[in-house]
Amino acid sequence: MTREEAILLSAYTGFLLVQDFSDVHKFCEDTLGRSIWTHEFADEDVQKEIQDKLRPQIMKLIYSTNALRPVSREQVEKMRGEWIIEDAGDGDRRKKCSLCNQPISGWWGRDRFCANCGSPMTDEAVEMVMERLEALHSETKTD
């Protein structure tokens, strides 16, 4: 997969497949022709607007793929991270992502995805990724 394809898929699915979110952010702003505040990415209407605009590019990418195969659970599990709990040195404990090594604030164990790299961190998160990918795959069969 090329970097551009990874950015396109990241923007369409909401799962970060490139190292720097700012690349996806800029791509989405260019796609919509307007500025997007970071918090707007959590808005379902904005997500749908991005997906609707990108659907032709996604379909072109899919049709240009010689052998379209669904992503396996094993492939999704390979991109799964885990929370590492460490002593902060001040009597407090903090958690960080095992994949991007960035500290995360929030309730212990409640974050399903890493806020920095987007990796699924729980069984529920892996299921969510699989459902989105399966929906995308079934959508391409009917179009």
TIMI-2910 file (N, C-alpha, C, CB; in pm, 1 decimal, decimal comma, always signed):
<rs>
+----------+----------+----------+----------+----------+----------+----------+----------+----------+----------+----------+----------+------+
!      n_x !      n_y !      n_z !     ca_x !     ca_y !     ca_z !      c_x !      c_y !      c_z !     cb_x !     cb_y !     cb_z ! resn !
+----------+----------+----------+----------+----------+----------+----------+----------+----------+----------+----------+----------+------+
!    +84,8 !   -117,2 !     +0,0 !     +0,0 !     +0,0 !     +0,0 !    +89,2 !   +123,2 !     +0,0 !    -96,4 !     -0,1 !   +121,8 !  Met !
!    +51,5 !   +218,6 !    -80,8 !   +128,4 !   +342,7 !    -85,5 !    +88,1 !   +432,8 !    +30,9 !   +107,2 !   +415,6 !   -220,7 !  Thr !
!   +168,6 !   +534,2 !    +55,4 !   +139,7 !   +630,7 !   +161,4 !     +7,3 !   +701,8 !   +132,8 !   +254,9 !   +733,8 !   +174,7 !  Arg !
!    -15,4 !   +738,1 !     +6,7 !   -138,4 !   +806,8 !    -31,9 !   -260,5 !   +717,1 !    -10,1 !   -130,6 !   +851,2 !   -178,8 !  Glu !
!   -248,7 !   +588,9 !    -42,0 !   -358,3 !   +495,5 !    -18,3 !   -385,4 !   +480,7 !   +131,9 !   -326,1 !   +358,2 !    -80,9 !  Glu !
!   -279,4 !   +477,7 !   +210,9 !   -295,2 !   +467,4 !   +356,6 !   -365,6 !   +591,2 !   +412,3 !   -157,5 !   +449,2 !   +424,8 !  Ala !
!   -333,1 !   +707,9 !   +360,3 !   -399,5 !   +831,4 !   +403,7 !   -547,2 !   +827,7 !   +363,8 !   -329,6 !   +956,3 !   +342,2 !  Ile !
!   -575,1 !   +787,3 !   +240,3 !   -713,1 !   +776,2 !   +193,0 !   -792,8 !   +680,3 !   +280,5 !   -716,2 !   +729,3 !    +46,9 !  Leu !
!   -738,5 !   +563,0 !   +306,6 !   -808,5 !   +465,0 !   +388,5 !   -823,3 !   +512,4 !   +532,8 !   -735,1 !   +331,9 !   +384,8 !  Leu !
!   -725,0 !   +581,9 !   +584,2 !   -734,4 !   +637,2 !   +719,7 !   -849,1 !   +737,2 !   +727,8 !   -601,5 !   +704,8 !   +760,8 !  Ser !
!   -857,8 !   +824,1 !   +629,3 !   -963,8 !   +924,6 !   +628,2 !  -1101,2 !   +858,9 !   +615,7 !   -942,0 !  +1024,1 !   +513,1 !  Ala !
!  -1111,8 !   +755,6 !   +535,0 !  -1240,3 !   +690,1 !   +510,5 !  -1285,8 !   +605,4 !   +629,4 !  -1231,2 !   +603,1 !   +386,2 !  Tyr !
!  -1193,6 !   +530,2 !   +689,1 !  -1231,7 !   +436,9 !   +795,5 !  -1224,9 !   +497,0 !   +934,6 !  -1144,0 !   +316,3 !   +790,3 !  Thr !
!  -1142,8 !   +601,0 !   +952,5 !  -1124,6 !   +656,7 !  +1086,0 !  -1016,5 !   +587,2 !  +1166,0 !  -1252,8 !   +650,3 !  +1161,0 !  Gly !
!   -945,4 !   +493,6 !  +1104,5 !   -835,7 !   +423,6 !  +1170,9 !   -704,7 !   +471,3 !  +1111,6 !   -849,9 !   +269,4 !  +1156,8 !  Phe !
!   -616,1 !   +516,3 !  +1196,3 !   -491,0 !   +575,8 !  +1150,7 !   -396,5 !   +468,8 !  +1097,1 !   -424,0 !   +653,3 !  +1264,6 !  Leu !
!   -364,8 !   +476,1 !   +967,9 !   -275,9 !   +380,7 !   +902,9 !   -143,3 !   +443,0 !   +863,1 !   -342,9 !   +322,3 !   +781,4 !  Leu !
!   -124,1 !   +569,6 !   +897,6 !     +2,1 !   +639,4 !   +873,8 !    +52,6 !   +691,0 !  +1007,6 !    -15,2 !   +756,5 !   +770,6 !  Val !
!   +177,9 !   +727,4 !  +1010,4 !   +237,6 !   +766,6 !  +1136,8 !   +187,7 !   +901,0 !  +1189,6 !   +385,4 !   +771,2 !  +1122,0 !  Gln !
!   +157,3 !   +994,0 !  +1099,7 !   +125,2 !  +1129,7 !  +1142,0 !    -18,8 !  +1165,4 !  +1105,6 !   +222,4 !  +1229,9 !  +1078,4 !  Asp !
!   -101,3 !  +1188,4 !  +1208,0 !   -241,7 !  +1223,2 !  +1185,6 !   -256,1 !  +1352,9 !  +1106,8 !   -314,5 !  +1235,4 !  +1318,7 !  Phe !
!   -158,9 !  +1442,1 !  +1117,4 !   -171,3 !  +1570,3 !  +1047,3 !   -182,0 !  +1550,9 !   +896,0 !    -51,5 !  +1660,3 !  +1079,9 !  Ser !
!   -123,2 !  +1443,2 !   +843,0 !   -136,6 !  +1413,6 !   +699,6 !   -282,3 !  +1381,6 !   +664,1 !    -44,9 !  +1295,2 !   +660,0 !  Asp !
!   -347,0 !  +1304,0 !   +749,7 !   -487,5 !  +1267,9 !   +728,1 !   -575,6 !  +1391,2 !   +746,6 !   -531,3 !  +1154,5 !   +825,4 !  Val !
!   -545,2 !  +1469,9 !   +848,3 !   -620,8 !  +1591,7 !   +876,9 !   -618,8 !  +1684,2 !   +754,7 !   -562,7 !  +1664,4 !  +1001,4 !  His !
!   -500,7 !  +1710,8 !   +700,0 !   -487,8 !  +1798,4 !   +583,1 !   -562,7 !  +1740,0 !   +463,2 !   -339,0 !  +1819,9 !   +547,6 !  Lys !
!   -550,6 !  +1609,4 !   +442,4 !   -619,8 !  +1543,0 !   +332,1 !   -771,3 !  +1561,3 !   +344,2 !   -584,2 !  +1393,1 !   +328,8 !  Phe !
!   -824,4 !  +1545,9 !   +465,5 !   -968,0 !  +1562,7 !   +487,5 !  -1010,6 !  +1707,4 !   +463,2 !  -1005,8 !  +1519,7 !   +630,1 !  Cys !
!   -930,0 !  +1801,6 !   +508,3 !   -961,4 !  +1942,8 !   +484,2 !   -960,6 !  +1972,8 !   +334,6 !   -860,8 !  +2034,2 !   +557,6 !  Glu !
!   -862,8 !  +1920,5 !   +263,5 !   -857,6 !  +1940,1 !   +118,1 !   -978,5 !  +1875,4 !    +50,7 !   -726,6 !  +1881,8 !    +60,1 !  Asp !
!  -1017,7 !  +1759,3 !    +99,3 !  -1131,6 !  +1687,3 !    +42,2 !  -1261,5 !  +1764,8 !    +60,3 !  -1144,4 !  +1549,3 !   +105,9 !  Thr !
!  -1282,1 !  +1819,4 !   +180,0 !  -1405,9 !  +1893,2 !   +207,3 !  -1398,4 !  +2039,1 !   +163,6 !  -1438,2 !  +1886,6 !   +354,8 !  Leu !
!  -1276,6 !  +2088,0 !   +136,0 !  -1260,6 !  +2226,1 !    +93,0 !  -1283,1 !  +2327,8 !   +203,5 !  -1353,7 !  +2254,3 !    -18,8 !  Gly !
!  -1258,8 !  +2284,9 !   +326,3 !  -1275,1 !  +2375,1 !   +440,1 !  -1189,2 !  +2325,7 !   +555,9 !  -1424,4 !  +2385,2 !   +482,6 !  Arg !
!  -1173,6 !  +2411,7 !   +655,0 !  -1100,4 !  +2373,4 !   +775,4 !  -1185,4 !  +2278,5 !   +858,9 !  -1060,9 !  +2498,3 !   +858,1 !  Ser !
!  -1117,4 !  +2186,6 !   +926,4 !  -1184,8 !  +2093,6 !  +1016,5 !  -1113,3 !  +2101,0 !  +1150,5 !  -1185,2 !  +1946,7 !   +959,4 !  Ile !
!  -1188,1 !  +2132,4 !  +1255,7 !  -1131,4 !  +2129,3 !  +1390,1 !  -1112,9 !  +1983,2 !  +1429,4 !  -1222,8 !  +2205,0 !  +1493,2 !  Trp !
!  -1011,2 !  +1954,7 !  +1506,4 !   -981,4 !  +1816,4 !  +1544,5 !  -1101,8 !  +1748,1 !  +1608,3 !   -863,2 !  +1812,7 !  +1640,5 !  Thr !
!  -1174,0 !  +1819,1 !  +1695,4 !  -1288,1 !  +1756,5 !  +1763,3 !  -1400,5 !  +1720,0 !  +1666,8 !  -1341,7 !  +1849,4 !  +1870,7 !  His !
!  -1402,9 !  +1782,6 !  +1549,3 !  -1508,5 !  +1752,7 !  +1451,8 !  -1496,6 !  +1611,0 !  +1395,5 !  -1504,3 !  +1853,7 !  +1337,6 !  Glu !
!  -1377,4 !  +1551,0 !  +1403,8 !  -1360,2 !  +1415,2 !  +1353,1 !  -1443,5 !  +1314,9 !  +1432,1 !  -1213,3 !  +1375,5 !  +1357,6 !  Phe !
!  -1487,0 !  +1351,5 !  +1552,6 !  -1572,7 !  +1264,7 !  +1634,1 !  -1720,7 !  +1281,7 !  +1598,9 !  -1551,1 !  +1294,1 !  +1782,6 !  Ala !
!  -1753,4 !  +1381,1 !  +1518,6 !  -1891,3 !  +1409,1 !  +1480,5 !  -1932,9 !  +1313,9 !  +1367,3 !  -1907,6 !  +1558,3 !  +1436,8 !  Asp !
!  -2041,3 !  +1239,0 !  +1389,0 !  -2086,4 !  +1141,6 !  +1289,3 !  -2121,7 !  +1207,0 !  +1156,1 !  -2206,6 !  +1065,3 !  +1342,0 !  Glu !
!  -2176,0 !  +1328,7 !  +1159,1 !  -2211,1 !  +1397,5 !  +1035,3 !  -2086,0 !  +1431,4 !   +954,1 !  -2290,7 !  +1525,1 !  +1065,9 !  Asp !
!  -1979,4 !  +1472,9 !  +1022,4 !  -1853,5 !  +1504,1 !   +953,9 !  -1791,6 !  +1375,6 !   +899,5 !  -1754,2 !  +1576,0 !  +1049,9 !  Val !
!  -1796,2 !  +1267,7 !   +978,1 !  -1745,3 !  +1138,7 !   +930,5 !  -1818,6 !  +1095,6 !   +804,3 !  -1759,7 !  +1030,9 !  +1039,7 !  Gln !
!  -1952,4 !  +1109,2 !   +805,4 !  -2032,0 !  +1070,7 !   +688,0 !  -1999,9 !  +1160,4 !   +568,9 !  -2182,8 !  +1077,6 !   +720,1 !  Lys !
!  -1981,4 !  +1288,8 !   +594,5 !  -1947,4 !  +1382,1 !   +486,1 !  -1814,6 !  +1343,1 !   +422,0 !  -1940,4 !  +1527,5 !   +539,2 !  Glu !
!  -1716,3 !  +1309,5 !   +503,7 !  -1585,7 !  +1267,2 !   +452,3 !  -1600,3 !  +1137,6 !   +373,4 !  -1484,3 !  +1248,8 !   +568,1 !  Ile !
!  -1672,7 !  +1040,6 !   +428,9 !  -1690,4 !   +912,5 !   +360,5 !  -1763,5 !   +929,8 !   +227,4 !  -1767,2 !   +815,1 !   +449,9 !  Gln !
!  -1866,9 !  +1012,5 !   +225,9 !  -1940,9 !  +1034,3 !   +101,6 !  -1852,1 !  +1095,9 !     -6,1 !  -2061,9 !  +1124,1 !   +127,1 !  Asp !
!  -1769,4 !  +1192,1 !    +32,5 !  -1679,8 !  +1256,8 !    -63,9 !  -1571,7 !  +1161,5 !   -113,4 !  -1615,2 !  +1379,9 !     -1,4 !  Lys !
!  -1526,3 !  +1070,6 !    -24,9 !  -1415,4 !   +981,5 !    -60,2 !  -1459,7 !   +850,0 !   -124,2 !  -1334,7 !   +951,6 !    +62,4 !  Leu !
!  -1589,2 !   +820,0 !   -118,9 !  -1636,6 !   +691,4 !   -170,4 !  -1591,8 !   +664,7 !   -314,8 !  -1787,9 !   +686,1 !   -162,5 !  Arg !
!  -1597,5 !   +760,5 !   -406,6 !  -1550,0 !   +731,3 !   -543,0 !  -1401,6 !   +691,6 !   -547,1 !  -1572,3 !   +853,1 !   -632,5 !  Pro !
!  -1319,0 !   +758,1 !   -467,2 !  -1176,2 !   +723,5 !   -463,8 !  -1155,8 !   +584,9 !   -402,1 !  -1096,5 !   +829,7 !   -384,0 !  Gln !
!  -1234,2 !   +554,2 !   -299,5 !  -1225,5 !   +422,2 !   -235,7 !  -1265,3 !   +313,9 !   -335,9 !  -1316,4 !   +415,4 !   -109,1 !  Ile !
!  -1374,0 !   +337,2 !   -407,7 !  -1419,9 !   +237,9 !   -505,7 !  -1316,4 !   +219,1 !   -616,2 !  -1555,1 !   +280,5 !   -566,4 !  Met !
!  -1256,1 !   +328,5 !   -660,6 !  -1151,7 !   +318,8 !   -762,7 !  -1033,6 !   +237,3 !   -710,9 !  -1104,8 !   +459,3 !   -805,8 !  Lys !
!   -994,7 !   +261,2 !   -586,9 !   -884,7 !   +185,5 !   -526,4 !   -920,0 !    +37,6 !   -518,0 !   -851,6 !   +240,3 !   -386,2 !  Leu !
!  -1041,2 !     +8,6 !   -476,7 !  -1083,3 !   -130,7 !   -462,4 !  -1087,5 !   -200,6 !   -597,4 !  -1220,4 !   -138,7 !   -395,2 !  Ile !
!  -1145,1 !   -135,0 !   -698,0 !  -1154,8 !   -197,4 !   -829,2 !  -1019,7 !   -212,6 !   -897,0 !  -1246,4 !   -117,5 !   -917,0 !  Tyr !
!   -923,6 !   -128,8 !   -858,4 !   -791,2 !   -140,1 !   -918,4 !   -706,5 !   -249,1 !   -852,3 !   -719,3 !     -7,1 !   -909,8 !  Ser !
!   -755,0 !   -302,1 !   -741,4 !   -683,9 !   -409,4 !   -672,7 !   -713,3 !   -540,4 !   -743,6 !   -724,5 !   -417,0 !   -522,7 !  Thr !
!   -609,0 !   -610,7 !   -783,4 !   -626,9 !   -734,8 !   -858,6 !   -700,1 !   -842,5 !   -780,1 !   -493,4 !   -787,3 !   -902,1 !  Asn !
!   -659,6 !   -863,9 !   -658,7 !   -720,2 !   -969,3 !   -577,7 !   -766,9 !   -909,5 !   -445,7 !   -620,1 !  -1086,1 !   -553,3 !  Ala !
!   -892,2 !   -871,1 !   -441,8 !   -946,3 !   -812,2 !   -320,4 !   -977,8 !   -923,3 !   -221,4 !  -1072,7 !   -727,7 !   -350,8 !  Leu !
!   -908,8 !   -920,3 !   -109,6 !   -930,4 !  -1019,0 !     -5,2 !   -965,1 !   -944,9 !   +123,2 !   -805,1 !  -1110,2 !    +14,0 !  Arg !
!  -1058,9 !   -998,2 !   +198,4 !  -1091,1 !   -933,0 !   +325,3 !   -973,2 !   -942,4 !   +421,8 !  -1216,6 !   -996,2 !   +388,3 !  Pro !
!   -964,0 !   -845,2 !   +509,4 !   -859,1 !   -845,0 !   +610,6 !   -892,3 !   -953,1 !   +712,1 !   -845,4 !   -704,7 !   +679,3 !  Val !
!   -792,1 !  -1028,6 !   +752,4 !   -815,4 !  -1135,5 !   +848,0 !   -808,0 !  -1082,8 !   +991,0 !   -714,2 !  -1248,3 !   +827,5 !  Ser !
!   -868,7 !  -1156,3 !  +1080,2 !   -862,8 !  -1121,0 !  +1222,1 !   -717,6 !  -1120,4 !  +1269,8 !   -947,3 !  -1219,7 !  +1306,8 !  Arg !
!   -636,5 !  -1210,8 !  +1217,3 !   -495,8 !  -1216,4 !  +1257,0 !   -422,5 !  -1087,9 !  +1219,9 !   -427,0 !  -1336,4 !  +1191,8 !  Glu !
!   -454,7 !  -1031,3 !  +1102,7 !   -391,8 !   -906,1 !  +1061,3 !   -432,0 !   -791,5 !  +1153,2 !   -429,1 !   -872,9 !   +916,8 !  Gln !
!   -558,9 !   -788,0 !  +1192,9 !   -604,6 !   -683,5 !  +1284,2 !   -540,6 !   -703,3 !  +1421,4 !   -759,2 !   -684,0 !  +1295,5 !  Val !
!   -530,7 !   -827,6 !  +1465,6 !   -468,7 !   -855,7 !  +1595,6 !   -322,2 !   -811,2 !  +1597,6 !   -478,7 !  -1006,0 !  +1628,2 !  Glu !
!   -253,3 !   -819,0 !  +1483,2 !   -112,7 !   -776,3 !  +1476,8 !    -97,8 !   -626,6 !  +1500,0 !    -52,3 !   -813,4 !  +1341,6 !  Lys !
!   -199,3 !   -548,9 !  +1465,5 !   -191,4 !   -404,5 !  +1486,3 !   -247,7 !   -362,5 !  +1621,5 !   -265,2 !   -332,2 !  +1375,6 !  Met !
!   -284,6 !   -462,0 !  +1702,0 !   -337,5 !   -434,4 !  +1835,6 !   -223,7 !   -399,6 !  +1931,3 !   -417,2 !   -555,7 !  +1888,7 !  Arg !
!   -247,1 !   -298,9 !  +2011,7 !   -150,9 !   -260,8 !  +2114,4 !   -199,5 !   -304,4 !  +2250,8 !   -126,3 !   -110,0 !  +2112,7 !  Gly !
!   -126,3 !   -267,8 !  +2351,2 !   -170,5 !   -292,2 !  +2488,2 !   -122,7 !   -178,2 !  +2575,7 !   -117,8 !   -428,4 !  +2541,2 !  Glu !
!   -194,0 !   -158,6 !  +2684,6 !   -157,2 !    -51,8 !  +2776,3 !    -44,8 !    -98,0 !  +2865,9 !   -277,5 !     -7,0 !  +2859,9 !  Trp !
!    +56,1 !    -13,6 !  +2879,4 !   +167,1 !    -39,8 !  +2970,1 !   +151,2 !    +56,8 !  +3086,9 !   +307,4 !    -22,9 !  +2898,3 !  Ile !
!   +143,4 !     +2,2 !  +3205,2 !   +128,4 !    +83,7 !  +3325,5 !   +267,7 !   +103,3 !  +3385,2 !    +29,9 !    +16,5 !  +3429,4 !  Ile !
!   +303,7 !   +229,6 !  +3410,1 !   +435,7 !   +255,6 !  +3466,4 !   +425,7 !   +357,7 !  +3579,5 !   +532,3 !   +305,5 !  +3357,2 !  Glu !
!   +522,7 !   +349,6 !  +3669,5 !   +529,8 !   +442,3 !  +3780,7 !   +582,4 !   +575,5 !  +3729,1 !   +619,8 !   +386,7 !  +3894,7 !  Asp !
!   +512,4 !   +684,0 !  +3760,1 !   +551,5 !   +817,0 !  +3711,9 !   +661,4 !   +879,0 !  +3797,8 !   +430,1 !   +909,5 !  +3709,1 !  Ala !
!   +695,7 !   +814,4 !  +3908,5 !   +802,5 !   +866,1 !  +3993,0 !   +754,0 !   +961,2 !  +4100,9 !   +903,7 !   +934,9 !  +3909,0 !  Gly !
!   +630,8 !  +1002,5 !  +4093,1 !   +576,8 !  +1095,2 !  +4192,6 !   +467,1 !  +1027,7 !  +4275,1 !   +521,7 !  +1222,0 !  +4124,0 !  Asp !
!   +473,1 !   +894,8 !  +4278,4 !   +372,0 !   +818,9 !  +4350,2 !   +249,5 !   +791,1 !  +4266,8 !   +332,3 !   +891,1 !  +4473,9 !  Gly !
!   +246,7 !   +842,9 !  +4147,9 !   +133,6 !   +824,2 !  +4057,2 !   +172,3 !   +720,1 !  +3953,1 !    +92,1 !   +959,0 !  +3989,1 !  Asp !
!    +70,6 !   +659,8 !  +3891,3 !    +96,4 !   +564,8 !  +3783,0 !    +33,6 !   +618,5 !  +3656,1 !    +40,8 !   +423,2 !  +3816,8 !  Arg !
!    +99,0 !   +595,5 !  +3545,7 !    +48,3 !   +639,9 !  +3416,3 !    +49,2 !   +521,8 !  +3321,4 !   +132,8 !   +757,7 !  +3359,4 !  Arg !
!    -28,1 !   +537,3 !  +3213,6 !    -27,8 !   +432,0 !  +3112,1 !    +20,5 !   +489,8 !  +2980,6 !   -168,6 !   +369,4 !  +3095,9 !  Lys !
!    +78,2 !   +400,7 !  +2899,6 !   +121,0 !   +440,3 !  +2766,0 !    +93,2 !   +325,7 !  +2670,5 !   +271,7 !   +479,5 !  +2763,8 !  Lys !
!    +90,3 !   +358,7 !  +2543,8 !    +63,6 !   +261,3 !  +2438,5 !   +190,5 !   +182,2 !  +2408,6 !    +11,4 !   +331,4 !  +2310,4 !  Cys !
!   +175,8 !    +50,9 !  +2392,0 !   +291,5 !    -33,6 !  +2362,8 !   +343,1 !    -12,4 !  +2220,2 !   +255,5 !   -180,2 !  +2383,5 !  Ser !
!   +261,1 !    +42,6 !  +2131,2 !   +303,5 !    +59,6 !  +1992,1 !   +366,5 !   +195,4 !  +1965,0 !   +186,2 !    +40,2 !  +1900,5 !  Leu !
!   +302,2 !   +303,1 !  +2011,2 !   +357,1 !   +436,4 !  +1982,7 !   +434,7 !   +493,4 !  +2101,4 !   +244,7 !   +532,1 !  +1944,4 !  Cys !
!   +425,7 !   +426,1 !  +2216,0 !   +502,1 !   +463,0 !  +2335,5 !   +464,2 !   +600,1 !  +2390,8 !   +649,6 !   +460,7 !  +2304,3 !  Asn !
!   +345,4 !   +649,1 !  +2355,7 !   +301,6 !   +780,5 !  +2402,4 !   +215,5 !   +765,3 !  +2526,7 !   +223,8 !   +855,0 !  +2291,9 !  Gln !
!   +234,3 !   +852,8 !  +2626,0 !   +150,0 !   +847,0 !  +2746,1 !     +6,3 !   +886,6 !  +2712,6 !   +206,5 !   +939,3 !  +2856,8 !  Pro !
!    -87,4 !   +825,6 !  +2781,8 !   -228,7 !   +847,6 !  +2758,0 !   -292,7 !   +887,4 !  +2890,2 !   -296,9 !   +720,6 !  +2697,5 !  Ile !
!   -377,2 !   +988,5 !  +2886,6 !   -454,2 !  +1022,6 !  +3005,5 !   -590,3 !   +957,0 !  +2992,6 !   -467,2 !  +1177,6 !  +3023,5 !  Ser !
!   -659,5 !   +942,9 !  +3102,0 !   -792,2 !   +882,8 !  +3096,5 !   -807,0 !   +775,0 !  +3201,0 !   -819,4 !   +825,8 !  +2958,7 !  Gly !
!   -922,9 !   +713,6 !  +3201,1 !   -952,0 !   +609,7 !  +3298,8 !   -878,3 !   +482,8 !  +3261,6 !  -1103,0 !   +583,7 !  +3308,3 !  Trp !
!   -824,8 !   +414,8 !  +3359,6 !   -749,1 !   +290,8 !  +3336,5 !   -835,0 !   +187,4 !  +3266,7 !   -696,1 !   +233,8 !  +3469,0 !  Trp !
!   -787,8 !   +141,1 !  +3153,8 !   -852,2 !    +31,3 !  +3084,6 !   -980,2 !    +65,5 !  +3010,3 !   -881,0 !    -73,4 !  +3180,1 !  Gly !
!  -1025,8 !   +190,2 !  +3012,9 !  -1151,3 !   +224,4 !  +2947,5 !  -1131,1 !   +267,0 !  +2803,0 !  -1220,9 !   +334,2 !  +3023,6 !  Arg !
!  -1010,4 !   +303,1 !  +2764,8 !   -984,7 !   +347,2 !  +2627,9 !   -973,9 !   +225,4 !  +2537,3 !   -855,5 !   +433,2 !  +2620,2 !  Asp !
!  -1060,1 !   +219,8 !  +2436,8 !  -1058,4 !   +106,1 !  +2344,2 !   -952,2 !   +123,0 !  +2237,0 !  -1195,0 !    +88,7 !  +2279,1 !  Arg !
!   -918,8 !   +249,7 !  +2204,8 !   -819,4 !   +279,4 !  +2103,0 !   -716,6 !   +375,0 !  +2160,7 !   -885,1 !   +339,0 !  +1976,4 !  Phe !
!   -594,0 !   +367,8 !  +2112,3 !   -491,7 !   +464,3 !  +2152,5 !   -527,9 !   +598,6 !  +2089,1 !   -347,0 !   +417,2 !  +2109,3 !  Cys !
!   -529,2 !   +702,0 !  +2170,0 !   -564,7 !   +835,2 !  +2120,1 !   -455,5 !   +892,0 !  +2029,5 !   -590,1 !   +930,8 !  +2237,3 !  Ala !
!   -333,8 !   +840,2 !  +2038,0 !   -223,8 !   +891,7 !  +1956,4 !   -210,7 !   +820,0 !  +1822,2 !    -94,1 !   +879,9 !  +2032,5 !  Asn !
!   -209,3 !   +686,4 !  +1823,8 !   -184,7 !   +613,9 !  +1698,4 !   -308,3 !   +542,3 !  +1643,9 !    -74,6 !   +513,2 !  +1719,1 !  Cys !
!   -416,7 !   +537,9 !  +1721,6 !   -540,5 !   +476,8 !  +1674,2 !   -545,5 !   +326,1 !  +1682,2 !   -563,5 !   +516,3 !  +1535,9 !  Gly !
!   -445,6 !   +262,7 !  +1739,4 !   -442,3 !   +116,7 !  +1748,4 !   -554,0 !    +64,8 !  +1838,4 !   -306,3 !    +69,4 !  +1800,9 !  Ser !
!   -616,2 !    -46,7 !  +1798,6 !   -714,6 !   -107,5 !  +1888,5 !   -641,8 !   -164,0 !  +2010,0 !   -796,4 !   -219,2 !  +1815,7 !  Pro !
!   -700,0 !   -143,4 !  +2128,0 !   -633,3 !   -184,8 !  +2251,7 !   -710,8 !   -292,0 !  +2328,1 !   -612,2 !    -64,8 !  +2341,0 !  Met !
!   -833,6 !   -319,7 !  +2287,2 !   -917,2 !   -415,7 !  +2358,6 !   -981,1 !   -512,0 !  +2259,0 !  -1025,9 !   -343,1 !  +2441,8 !  Thr !
!  -1037,8 !   -621,3 !  +2310,9 !  -1110,7 !   -715,6 !  +2225,1 !  -1226,8 !   -644,7 !  +2155,3 !  -1163,3 !   -835,9 !  +2308,1 !  Asp !
!  -1294,5 !   -556,4 !  +2229,4 !  -1406,2 !   -481,5 !  +2172,2 !  -1360,1 !   -394,0 !  +2055,6 !  -1472,9 !   -394,9 !  +2279,9 !  Glu !
!  -1243,6 !   -331,5 !  +2069,8 !  -1189,6 !   -246,4 !  +1963,6 !  -1156,0 !   -329,0 !  +1839,4 !  -1064,4 !   -171,6 !  +2013,0 !  Ala !
!  -1098,9 !   -446,3 !  +1859,2 !  -1068,0 !   -535,1 !  +1745,7 !  -1197,6 !   -571,3 !  +1673,6 !   -993,8 !   -664,7 !  +1793,9 !  Val !
!  -1303,8 !   -601,2 !  +1749,8 !  -1433,6 !   -632,5 !  +1689,5 !  -1486,1 !   -514,3 !  +1608,4 !  -1535,2 !   -671,4 !  +1798,0 !  Glu !
!  -1470,0 !   -392,5 !  +1661,2 !  -1516,3 !   -272,6 !  +1590,4 !  -1443,0 !   -256,3 !  +1457,5 !  -1496,2 !   -147,1 !  +1677,5 !  Met !
!  -1311,2 !   -279,0 !  +1458,5 !  -1232,2 !   -269,4 !  +1335,7 !  -1279,4 !   -375,0 !  +1236,0 !  -1080,7 !   -286,6 !  +1365,7 !  Val !
!  -1298,8 !   -497,6 !  +1282,6 !  -1342,6 !   -605,3 !  +1193,9 !  -1479,6 !   -573,7 !  +1132,5 !  -1348,3 !   -738,6 !  +1270,6 !  Met !
!  -1571,7 !   -519,9 !  +1213,6 !  -1704,3 !   -486,1 !  +1162,4 !  -1697,0 !   -379,6 !  +1054,5 !  -1794,1 !   -438,8 !  +1275,4 !  Glu !
!  -1613,6 !   -277,3 !  +1076,6 !  -1600,2 !   -171,0 !   +975,2 !  -1538,5 !   -224,7 !   +846,9 !  -1514,8 !    -55,1 !  +1029,4 !  Arg !
!  -1436,8 !   -307,1 !   +859,9 !  -1371,2 !   -361,5 !   +741,1 !  -1463,2 !   -457,8 !   +666,8 !  -1241,1 !   -432,5 !   +779,9 !  Leu !
!  -1538,9 !   -538,9 !   +740,8 !  -1633,9 !   -630,6 !   +677,1 !  -1744,9 !   -553,2 !   +606,3 !  -1694,4 !   -726,3 !   +781,4 !  Glu !
!  -1790,7 !   -443,9 !   +668,1 !  -1894,1 !   -361,0 !   +604,6 !  -1841,3 !   -298,6 !   +476,3 !  -1942,4 !   -250,9 !   +700,9 !  Ala !
!  -1719,7 !   -251,5 !   +480,0 !  -1657,4 !   -192,8 !   +360,3 !  -1643,8 !   -299,1 !   +251,4 !  -1518,0 !   -131,9 !   +394,4 !  Leu !
!  -1602,8 !   -419,4 !   +289,6 !  -1585,8 !   -528,1 !   +192,8 !  -1720,0 !   -568,4 !   +131,6 !  -1519,5 !   -649,8 !   +259,9 !  His !
!  -1823,8 !   -580,6 !   +215,2 !  -1954,5 !   -619,9 !   +161,6 !  -2014,8 !   -509,4 !    +75,7 !  -2050,2 !   -655,2 !   +275,6 !  Ser !
!  -1984,2 !   -382,8 !   +109,2 !  -2032,1 !   -269,2 !    +29,9 !  -1972,5 !   -271,5 !   -109,9 !  -1997,9 !   -136,8 !    +99,1 !  Glu !
!  -1847,9 !   -314,2 !   -121,0 !  -1783,4 !   -316,9 !   -252,7 !  -1839,0 !   -430,3 !   -338,3 !  -1631,0 !   -332,2 !   -237,6 !  Thr !
!  -1890,0 !   -535,7 !   -276,2 !  -1947,9 !   -645,9 !   -352,7 !  -2079,7 !   -605,9 !   -417,3 !  -1968,9 !   -767,1 !   -263,0 !  Lys !
!  -2153,9 !   -516,5 !   -350,5 !  -2286,9 !   -479,5 !   -401,4 !  -2282,9 !   -362,3 !   -498,4 !  -2378,5 !   -445,5 !   -286,2 !  Thr !
!  -2174,6 !   -283,8 !   -498,0 !  -2167,0 !   -165,7 !   -586,5 !  -2124,7 !   -202,3 !   -726,7 !  -2070,1 !    -63,1 !   -530,2 !  Asp !
+----------+----------+----------+----------+----------+----------+----------+----------+----------+----------+----------+----------+------+
</rs>
